[in-house]
Amino acid sequence: MPRRLVILGSTGSIGVQALDVVSRSDELQVVALSAADGWEQLLAQAQAHGVDRIALADRNAAARAAEAWTDGEVLSGPDALVRLITTTGCDLVLNAIVGSAGLVPTVASLGEGIDLALANKESLVVGGDLVMQLAEATGAAIIPVDSEHSALHQLLAGEHVGTVDKLVLTASGGPFRGRSTAELQDVTVEDALAHPTWRMGGKITIDSATLMNKGLELIEAHHLFGTPYARIDVVVHPQSIVHSLIGLCDGATLAHLGYPDMRVPISYALHYPERVDVPVRPLDLADIGALTFEPVDDETFPCLALARAAGEAGGTAPCTLNAANEVAVHAFMSGRLSFLGIAAVIEQTLESQPAERVHSFDSLADADARARALAGELVQARSRA
């Protein structure tokens, strides 16, 4: 029988590419889809893939979808995603929701013992230890979808405990690689969205431009693979051909290479532990000619260092970091904050809200709310200055 799949965030970049992967496979059957508010695209996807259950976060969008579609069920409201996951009878959930909103469906999936293909890195940035403990308790597998973590998952599969000395995440450097702080004073949203190698959604593209995306991936890797921060490095690799590396105890380094195409890690996660054909061109190193690497410029791009410090502090610090980043990025994209102001708002929020111990998911929700309120005030203060 095909694996029954729920895709959360199906109208986004990852979701659309996941449906392309599904359309080429006899091993997968999509049984439910969700989106934030893009109801027309969601209905088109549901009809194309024979899906009769969808969920929309926006109630108005859900009402319009229900009026236009009488062949299926439309869920909405704060518990819509939980109901979609727990009552559809699925074998696998692909969580491709953007931001901390993805934490609740992650918890719902793992709590039900349902395997999770995780593209929502914020689930582990915010939920961290609690999420991993839940997966261990229920036996549900977490298969990463991010290209870097998918690469590490594959590289680590053949290694025994104690043989891996270091994990190395690669970063493209984003559209502003090589620029100085002075040269970033007046960059626009359009400039920041012009990623040189990957085609992604707006928020993650801005995170790539600030290098916060790599900071979030650093925290995610720490939790996924149980590796101390001191043994996780980041290196800038503009060609985005090497997705991650591992350093071994005997001095060897193993790397995962491929052209930047998210259908590859998506297919790996959805079909794991099997592999299937993906229509991508085979790697031609002679055609590429050269692969280059350089250190991260922490002075010009401080977000990665802020993320590492928050991860090392632990507790609620990563949650605070993520909340402040989401507020700051939204303010930048809406023209209320400068590009350099993103890191400044995050740093001030972290300084004003010290890390506290995490006792429950409710304590994370409280920390998230406080950080958002504080970051919002800092954005307003900067806009008035």
N, C-alpha and C positions, 0 to 999 in steps of 0.2 A: 504494500500500500504506500502511496506517496506520503511524504512528511507534511502534516497540516501546519501551515505557516500563517501567522498574524504579522502584518507589517504596520508598525506605528510610525507615522511621519512619511506616508507613502508618496506625497506630492513633492517632497524635497529631493535634493540631489541624490542622496543615498537611496531613498525609497524608489525613485524612478529607475535607477540603475539596477536595483534589486528585482524589480518587476521584469526588466529586460533579461536578467539571469533566469528568473523563474520561467519565462516564456520559452526558453531553450531547453528546459529540463522536464523529464517525466517523473523525476523523483520528488518534486515539490508541488503542493497544491495550496494556493492562497485561499484562506477561509474568512479573513476579515482585514479591513484596512482602516486607517485613521489619518486625520489631518487636523490642522489648527482651524482654518477657515476657508480653504479653497475647495468649496463644495462641488463646483462644476467639474473640476479636474478629478476630484475623488470619485464622483459618480461615473465619469468616463472610465476610470480605472476599474471600478467595481464591475461595470457592465462588460468590459473587455476580458476580465479574468473570471467571470462567473461567480462573483462574490455577492452574498446577500446580507452581509452585516458590515456596517461602517459606523465610525464614531467621529464626531466633530467637536472640538473644544468650544468653539463659538456657538452659542445657542441660536443666534439669528441665522447663521449659516446652516445649522442643523435643521431649523424650521423650513428654510427654503429648499434644502435637499429633500426633506420629507414630503413637501408638496410636489416636487418634481419627479419623485421616484416612489412608485407604489409596489415595486417588485422585491423590496427588501426592507430591512430594519435599520433605522437611523438612531444611534444613541448620542446623547449629549449630557452636559452637566459635569460636575467635579469628579464623579465616580464612573464616568463613561468608559474610560480606558480600562479600569479595573474590571468592570463588568464584561467588557469585550474580551479580556484575557481569560477570565475565570469561568465564563459560561459558553465559550465557543468550542471547547474541546480540541485545543491545538496541541501540537507536539513541540513547537518552536516559535519563539517571539523574536522578531527583528526590531530592536528599539533604535529608531533613527530620528527620534525627537531631538530638537536642538535645545540645549540649556538644562537648567536644574529641574525643569518640568518633567524631564525623563526619569527622575528618581522614583516617583510613585509607581509607574508601570514596571520598572525594574524590580522593585520590591514585590509587587504583585506576582510577577512571573516566577521569580525565585521562590517566593513563599508557597506557590502551588507546585513547586518541583518541576517547573517547565524550563527546558533549556533556553538559553538566552544568547542570541547573536547581538553583541553590544556595539552599537555605533555611537551611543550617547556617553561620551567620556565623563560628563559631569556627574553621572550616577556614582562613579567611583571617586571622583574628586570630592564630592560632597558627602557621600555615604560611606566611602572607604571601608573601614574595618567591619562596620555593621553589615554592609552588603556582602562582603566576602564570607562573614560568619553565617549569614543566612543561606548562601549557596552551599556551604559545607554541611549545614544542618539538614537541608532537604535533598542534597545530592544532585541538584541542578547544575549543569555545565554552563560556564560563561565562555563564549568563543568571541574574541575581539574582532571587530570589523575595521578599525583604523588600520591603515596600511602598515604603519610602523609596528603596532602591537601584533597584527597578524603575522608579520615577518618574524618577530621574536617568538611567537607561539610555535611557528614551524621550525625555527632554528633550535629551540630548546627541547623539542620533542624527542630528539635522539640522544640527549645528554643525561648523565646520571647526576644525582645530587652531589654537590661539592666540586663539580668539574668546571663550573662557570664562574669566572672572576668578575666579569663586567658586562653590562648591557649598554649598547650605544644606539641612541636614537638619532636619526638624521633629520635635518631641517633644510628646507629649500633656501631659507633666508628671506623669503617673501619679496614683494615688489620694491622694497627699500634697502635691500642688501647693499652694503658699501657706502651708504649715505651717512653723513654726520648728523648730530643732533640739530645743528643750525639749519641743515638742509631739510629737516622735517617740520620746521615751524609752521609752514603754510600748506602742507599737503592736503588734498581734498579726499572726500569719500571715494570719488571715482578713481583717484590715484591708488588708494589703498585696496580697492577691489580688483585691481589689475594684476592678479597673481600670475607669475611667469610660467608655472608648470601644471598646476591643478585647477580644475573647474569645480567650485564648491559653492555652498550657500553663503549669503552675505556675512552672517555673524562669524562663522569659522574662517572666512577669508580675511576679515579684519583682525581676528585673533592671530592669524598667520603673519600678518603684516607687523603686529606688535611683538611677535614671538610668544604671546601668551598661550597660543595653541600648543606650542611645544612644552610650555610649563605645565599645562593641564595633562598632556600626555606623559610627562615625567611622573606626576602623581599617580596617574592611572597605571603606569608600568610598575610602580612600587607595590601597588595593591595586587595587581593581576599575578605578578610573578614572585611576590614575597621577597623582593630585593631591596636592601638598604639604599638610601639615596646616595650615599658615598660611592656606590658601585654602579651608578647610572650616569652616563655621560651624554652630552648632546654635541654634535658636530654639524656645521653647515655644509651642505652638499647641494649646490645649485641645480645640478642636472636631475635630481629626484629619481635616480636610477637605483641606487642602493637605499633600501627602505629601512634597514636596521642591521646591526652587527652584534655578535657576542664574542667576548674574549675568553679563552679557555685557560685552564691551569697549566697546560703544557706549552703555552706561548702562541698557540694557533688562534686565528680570528676567522670566524665564519660570517658570511654576509648573504643577505637575501636581495636579489637584483630583479628588476623588471621595469618595463615602461610604466609611467604613471597612469594607471587605469583602475578605478575603484571596483570595477566588476570582478577583478581577480580576488581581492580579499573578501568581497561580498560572497562570491561563489564558494570560496574556501569555508567561510563561516556557515553558510546555509547547507552545505553538503557534508561537512565534517562528520566522521573521519575519512570520508571518501573524497576523491577529486574527480572533476568532470571537465570536459573541454570548455574553454572560454575563447571567443573569437577575437583574440588579440595577436598582434604580430610578434613573432619570436624575437628575443633580444639579439641585436647585432652590435657587438662591442666595437667592431672595426668601423662601422658606420658612425657610431657615437664619437669615436676618436679619443676622447679623454674624459676622465672622471676626476673632479677636483674637490678638495675639502679644505675647510678653514675654521678657525675657532669662532665662537659666538662673540659678538661685540656687546658685552653686558652693559657698557656705559651708555651706548646709544639706544639699546633695547633692554631696559631693565626688567621687563615683565617676567622673563624666564627666571631671573634671580629672585624676584619676589615670590614666584610660585615655588621654587625650591625651598626658600626660607619658610614659607607657609607649610609645605609638606613636612619639613623637618620639625617644625613646632608642633604639628599634629593637632588633635582635638578639633575645635571648631575653626581653626585658622584656614584650612583649605576651603571650607564652606564660605567663610567671610571673603576670601580672595575671589571665589567664583561669583558670588553675588555682586560684589563691587565691580567686577569686570563686566558682568552683563549690563548693569546700569550704565557704566561708563561707555561701553561700546554702543549701546542704544542712543546715548546722548550724542556721541560723535556722529553716528549715522543720520541723526535728525538735525545736525547742525548746531547743537547746543554746547559742544565741547570740542576742543582742538585734539588733534591726533596725539600730541605729547601729553595732553591732559588726562588721557586714559590711564597711563601708568601712575601719574601723580595722584589721581583720585583713589586708585587701588592702594597705593602706599599709605596715604593718609588714613584710609579706612582701616587698614590692618594695624596701624599704629594706635588708633583710637579705640579699637575693639580687640583687646588681647585674647589669645587662645584660651578656651575653657574645655574642660573634659566633656566628652560626649557620652551621655547616659542612654539616649534613645533617639529615634528619628524625630520625636517632638522637640528635643533640644536643638537639633539641627535646623528645624523649621524656625525656631525662635532666633537663632543666630543669623539665619538667612534674612529674616524680616528686619532685624536691627541693622544689618550691614547694608541692605537696600535703602533703608531710610537715611542712614548716615551718608552713603554715597550720593543719594539724591540731593541732600543738602549741600554737599561739597560741589556737585555740578552746578547747582544754582548760584552758589557763592562765586564760582569762577565765571559764570556767564554774566554776572553783575559787575565783575571787576573790569 
